[in-house]
Amino acid sequence: MRRRKGSLLFFLGLIVWAAEGPTKLKPGFNLFSKEQDIQLGREAAGQVAKQVPIIRQPELNAYLDRVGGKLASQPQAGDFPYSFSLVHDKSVNAFALPGGPTFVHTGLILAAGNEPELAGVLAHEIAHVALRHGTNQVSKANLIALPAALASAAVGDGSLLGQLAQLGIGVGANSILLRYSRNAERDADLLGAQIMAGAGYNPIEMARFFEKLQAEGGSRGLQFFSDHPNPGNRLKAVEREIQYLPQRRYTADTGQFPHMKDLVRRLGEPPQKPRSRR
C-alpha cells in the first residue's frame, strides 16, 4: 500500500512538473505595432552607427553574426530581423534596439570568460527585443501623446524617429528605449535562458556572468547595469528556470572565443570620444 502511494505521489509530481514547464512570457502593453518596432530600430540603428565607432573586421563580424544567429533563430526570439554590430568601446556594455539591431562593446568581449558568457548577454538582449520592452516603456510613459505621433508618422514622411524626437524621446544612452525595469530584466533573464538552451548554450553561464560583473562593480567601469538594473536573485531564478527546460547537451561553443578575444586586443585603444563643447 505504501509502495503504491509513493508511486502515485511520484507520478503526480511528474505531471505537475511537466504541466508547469518553462515560464511563459509575452510582450506587454504596446502602442507600436511589430512593424513599427522594426522601422524604429532600423532608423535608430542608422543614427547609432554615426555616433559610435563600428568595427569592420571580417573574422570578428562573422563570429558575432554566427553566435548571435544561433540565438536569434530560436522560436522564442520572435522572428525579428536581428543584426549584430561590434562597437570599439572598452566599457562593458551591450544594447539592442527595438526590432533587432544589437550592439556589442569590445569591452564586453574582453570581460567575458568564454563564448557561453557572451552568448548569454546576446540572448538577454534578444529577449528584450522579443518581449518588446523598449517600445513598451515608451508606450507607458507617453500614453496620451504617442498615438497622435504614430498616426502622423504613418501618413507623413514615415520617420518614426522624427516623431519621437518631437516628444523628447531619443536613442542615446539615457533613452527610455534602452532603460529597463527590474521586472523587464527578470523576464529577459528567463526568456534569455530559454533561448540559450535552445541554441545549445548552458543558460547558467548568463546568470553567472551577470553576477560576476555585478560583484566587480565600478572597478570595471560598467555601463550595463545603469540601463539593466539587477532584478535580484537572478542566479537562483535562472537555476529554477533551467529545471523546467528540456534536458540537453550544451555543445554550441565553437571554441573560437579565445582567438576572437585576442583579435579584439589587437585592435588597440578605442578612438577618443570628442569632448562636448560648453
C-alpha positions as CSV (number, residue, x, y, z in Angstrom):
1,M,0.0,0.0,0.0
2,R,2.8,2.4,0.9
3,R,4.7,1.5,-2.2
4,R,1.6,2.3,-4.4
5,K,1.0,5.6,-2.5
6,G,4.7,6.5,-3.1
7,S,4.5,5.7,-6.8
8,L,1.3,7.7,-7.1
9,L,2.9,10.7,-5.5
10,F,5.9,10.4,-7.7
11,F,3.8,10.3,-10.9
12,L,1.6,13.2,-9.7
13,G,4.8,15.1,-9.1
14,L,6.0,14.4,-12.7
15,I,2.6,15.6,-14.1
16,V,2.8,18.9,-12.1
17,W,6.4,19.4,-13.2
18,A,5.5,18.8,-16.9
19,A,2.4,21.0,-16.7
20,E,4.4,23.8,-15.2
21,G,7.1,23.9,-17.8
22,P,9.2,26.9,-18.8
23,T,7.9,30.3,-17.9
24,K,5.5,31.6,-20.5
25,L,6.4,35.2,-21.4
26,K,4.8,37.5,-23.9
27,P,5.1,41.3,-24.7
28,G,3.1,43.7,-22.6
29,F,1.0,46.7,-23.4
30,N,2.3,48.5,-26.6
31,L,1.0,51.2,-28.8
32,F,3.6,50.3,-31.5
33,S,3.0,47.5,-34.0
34,K,5.7,44.9,-34.6
35,E,6.4,46.5,-37.9
36,Q,6.8,49.9,-36.2
37,D,9.3,48.3,-33.8
38,I,11.3,47.1,-36.8
39,Q,11.1,50.5,-38.6
40,L,12.1,52.4,-35.4
41,G,15.0,50.1,-34.8
42,R,16.3,50.4,-38.4
43,E,16.1,54.3,-38.2
44,A,17.7,54.4,-34.7
45,A,20.5,52.0,-35.7
46,G,21.4,54.3,-38.5
47,Q,21.8,57.1,-36.0
48,V,23.8,55.0,-33.6
49,A,26.2,53.9,-36.4
50,K,27.0,57.6,-36.9
51,Q,27.7,58.2,-33.2
52,V,29.9,55.2,-32.3
53,P,33.0,53.5,-33.9
54,I,31.7,50.4,-35.5
55,I,34.3,47.6,-36.0
56,R,34.7,46.3,-39.6
57,Q,36.8,43.2,-39.1
58,P,35.7,40.2,-41.1
59,E,36.6,37.5,-38.6
60,L,35.1,39.3,-35.6
61,N,32.0,40.3,-37.6
62,A,31.4,36.8,-38.9
63,Y,31.9,35.3,-35.4
64,L,29.4,37.7,-33.8
65,D,26.9,37.0,-36.5
66,R,27.4,33.3,-36.1
67,V,26.9,33.3,-32.3
68,G,24.0,35.8,-32.5
69,G,22.4,34.0,-35.4
70,K,22.2,30.7,-33.4
71,L,20.3,32.5,-30.7
72,A,18.2,34.7,-33.0
73,S,17.0,31.6,-34.9
74,Q,15.2,30.2,-31.8
75,P,11.4,30.4,-31.8
76,Q,11.4,32.5,-28.6
77,A,13.3,35.3,-30.4
78,G,10.2,36.4,-32.1
79,D,11.2,36.4,-35.8
80,F,12.7,39.9,-35.8
81,P,15.4,40.9,-38.4
82,Y,18.3,40.8,-35.9
83,S,21.7,42.2,-36.7
84,F,24.9,42.3,-34.6
85,S,27.4,45.1,-34.6
86,L,30.7,45.4,-32.7
87,V,31.5,48.8,-31.2
88,H,35.1,49.8,-30.4
89,D,34.5,50.8,-26.8
90,K,36.2,49.5,-23.7
91,S,33.2,49.8,-21.4
92,V,31.4,46.6,-20.6
93,N,28.1,47.0,-22.3
94,A,25.7,45.8,-25.0
95,F,22.2,47.0,-26.0
96,A,19.5,46.1,-28.5
97,L,17.2,48.5,-30.3
98,P,13.5,47.7,-31.0
99,G,13.2,45.3,-33.9
100,G,16.6,43.6,-33.5
101,P,19.7,45.8,-34.2
102,T,22.1,44.8,-31.4
103,F,25.4,46.5,-30.5
104,V,28.2,44.8,-28.5
105,H,31.1,46.8,-27.0
106,T,34.6,45.3,-27.4
107,G,34.9,45.8,-23.6
108,L,32.2,43.1,-23.1
109,I,34.1,40.6,-25.1
110,L,37.3,41.3,-23.1
111,A,35.3,40.9,-19.8
112,A,33.7,37.6,-20.8
113,G,35.5,34.4,-19.9
114,N,34.1,32.2,-22.6
115,E,31.6,32.0,-25.5
116,P,28.6,31.0,-23.4
117,E,29.0,34.1,-21.3
118,L,29.0,36.2,-24.5
119,A,26.0,34.2,-25.8
120,G,24.3,34.9,-22.5
121,V,24.4,38.6,-22.9
122,L,23.3,38.4,-26.6
123,A,20.4,36.1,-25.5
124,H,19.4,38.6,-22.8
125,E,19.3,41.4,-25.4
126,I,17.4,39.3,-27.9
127,A,14.9,38.7,-25.2
128,H,14.4,42.4,-24.6
129,V,13.6,42.7,-28.4
130,A,11.3,39.7,-28.5
131,L,9.4,41.0,-25.4
132,R,9.3,44.5,-27.0
133,H,10.5,46.1,-23.8
134,G,11.8,49.3,-25.4
135,T,8.6,50.3,-27.1
136,N,6.6,49.0,-24.1
137,Q,8.4,51.5,-21.9
138,V,7.8,54.3,-24.4
139,S,4.1,53.4,-24.7
140,K,3.5,53.5,-20.9
141,A,5.4,56.8,-20.5
142,N,3.7,58.6,-23.4
143,L,0.2,57.2,-23.3
144,I,-1.5,60.4,-24.3
145,A,0.8,62.0,-26.9
146,L,2.1,58.9,-28.6
147,P,-0.9,57.8,-30.6
148,A,-1.0,61.1,-32.5
149,A,2.7,60.9,-33.2
150,L,2.4,57.3,-34.5
151,A,-0.5,58.3,-36.7
152,S,1.4,61.3,-38.0
153,A,4.4,59.2,-38.9
154,A,2.1,56.7,-40.8
155,V,0.6,59.4,-43.0
156,G,3.6,61.8,-43.2
157,D,7.2,61.2,-44.2
158,G,7.3,57.9,-42.4
159,S,10.0,58.8,-39.9
160,L,9.2,57.4,-36.5
161,L,12.4,58.6,-35.1
162,G,11.5,62.2,-36.0
163,Q,8.1,62.0,-34.5
164,L,9.5,60.5,-31.2
165,A,12.2,63.3,-31.2
166,Q,9.3,65.8,-31.0
167,L,8.2,64.1,-27.9
168,G,11.7,64.3,-26.4
169,I,12.4,60.6,-27.0
170,G,15.9,59.9,-28.4
171,V,18.1,56.9,-28.8
172,G,21.1,58.0,-26.7
173,A,22.5,56.3,-23.6
174,N,19.7,57.7,-21.4
175,S,16.9,57.0,-23.8
176,I,13.8,55.4,-22.3
177,L,14.1,52.9,-25.2
178,L,17.2,51.4,-23.5
179,R,16.3,51.7,-19.8
180,Y,14.5,48.8,-18.3
181,S,12.7,48.0,-15.1
182,R,13.7,45.2,-12.8
183,N,10.7,43.2,-13.9
184,A,11.8,43.6,-17.6
185,E,15.3,42.4,-16.6
186,R,13.9,39.4,-14.8
187,D,11.8,38.4,-17.8
188,A,14.8,38.9,-20.2
189,D,16.8,36.6,-18.0
190,L,14.2,33.9,-18.1
191,L,13.5,34.2,-21.8
192,G,17.2,34.5,-22.5
193,A,17.8,31.3,-20.6
194,Q,15.2,29.5,-22.8
195,I,16.9,31.0,-26.0
196,M,20.3,29.9,-24.8
197,A,19.2,26.4,-24.0
198,G,17.5,26.0,-27.4
199,A,20.7,27.2,-29.2
200,G,22.9,24.8,-27.2
201,Y,24.4,27.0,-24.6
202,N,24.2,26.4,-20.9
203,P,21.9,29.2,-19.5
204,I,23.6,29.3,-16.1
205,E,26.6,31.0,-17.8
206,M,24.4,34.1,-18.4
207,A,23.4,34.4,-14.8
208,R,27.0,33.7,-13.5
209,F,28.4,36.3,-15.8
210,F,26.0,39.0,-14.7
211,E,26.6,38.1,-11.0
212,K,30.4,38.3,-11.6
213,L,30.0,41.7,-13.3
214,Q,27.8,43.0,-10.5
215,A,30.3,41.9,-7.9
216,E,33.1,43.6,-9.6
217,G,31.1,46.8,-9.8
218,G,32.6,50.2,-10.6
219,S,36.1,48.9,-10.9
220,R,35.3,47.7,-14.4
221,G,33.7,50.9,-15.5
222,L,30.4,49.1,-16.1
223,Q,27.6,50.8,-18.0
224,F,25.5,47.7,-18.4
225,F,23.8,47.9,-15.0
226,S,22.9,51.6,-15.3
227,D,20.4,50.6,-18.0
228,H,19.8,47.0,-16.9
229,P,19.1,47.0,-13.1
230,N,19.7,43.7,-11.3
231,P,16.3,42.1,-10.7
232,G,17.8,40.4,-7.6
233,N,18.4,36.7,-7.0
234,R,18.9,36.2,-10.8
235,L,21.2,33.2,-10.3
236,K,18.5,31.3,-8.4
237,A,15.8,32.4,-10.8
238,V,17.7,31.1,-13.8
239,E,18.6,27.9,-12.0
240,R,14.9,27.4,-11.3
241,E,14.0,28.1,-14.9
242,I,16.6,25.5,-16.1
243,Q,14.8,22.8,-14.1
244,Y,11.8,23.2,-16.4
245,L,13.7,23.3,-19.7
246,P,14.2,20.1,-21.8
247,Q,17.4,18.3,-20.8
248,R,20.0,18.5,-23.5
249,R,23.8,18.6,-24.0
250,Y,25.2,22.1,-24.4
251,T,27.5,21.7,-27.4
252,A,27.2,25.0,-29.2
253,D,30.5,26.5,-28.1
254,T,32.6,26.9,-31.3
255,G,35.9,27.0,-29.4
256,Q,36.8,30.3,-31.3
257,F,36.3,32.7,-28.4
258,P,40.0,32.9,-27.2
259,H,41.1,33.8,-30.8
260,M,38.3,36.4,-31.1
261,K,39.3,37.9,-27.8
262,D,42.9,38.1,-29.0
263,L,41.7,39.9,-32.2
264,V,39.9,42.4,-30.0
265,R,43.0,43.1,-28.0
266,R,44.9,43.7,-31.2
267,L,42.5,46.5,-32.1
268,G,44.3,48.7,-29.6
269,E,42.8,51.6,-27.8
270,P,39.3,52.8,-28.9
271,P,39.2,56.3,-30.6
272,Q,38.8,59.1,-28.1
273,K,35.3,60.4,-27.9
274,P,35.1,64.1,-28.8
275,R,34.6,66.4,-25.9
276,S,31.3,68.2,-25.8
277,R,31.5,71.9,-26.1
278,R,30.1,74.0,-23.3
